[in-house]
Structures are given as C-alpha cells and as structure tokens.
Amino acid sequence: MGDSAMDKIKGKAKEAAGKATGNDRMAAEGKTDQAKGKAKDAMENMKKRAEGTRDSLTDKRDDI
C-alpha cells in the first residue's frame, strides 16, 4: 500500500473520529489528509503518463 492510500485511510479515520466526538478540527484534518492522498495519486498518474508519452516519442524517433 502506497503513501497515498495510507493518507486516504488515515484521513477517513480522522474524519470519522472527529465527527463522532464533535471535534471539528480533527474532522477537517481528516479531510485534508484525504485530499493529500488524492493529490499524490494524481501526481503519480501524471508522472506515469508523461513517462509513457516520452517513451512513445523516443520509440518513434528510433524508427526513423
């Protein structure tokens, strides 16, 4: 399990605990942790797409 998944799980737990105890700050921290995990996922996906584009361009240039 990657960092992003851990951030999302930790965030969900914090948010739930915050809501259950009426602690708005903890609930907000949980939402922030979840957003952090989603951002990490997005960055990783973007990195993979960029690498794929680079690889496909490199392959085409080698065929010329």
PyMOL commands that set and color helices and strands:
alter all, ss='L'
color gray80, all
select helices_A, chain A and resi 3-21+24-63
alter helices_A, ss='H'
color red, helices_A
deselect
rebuild
show_as cartoon
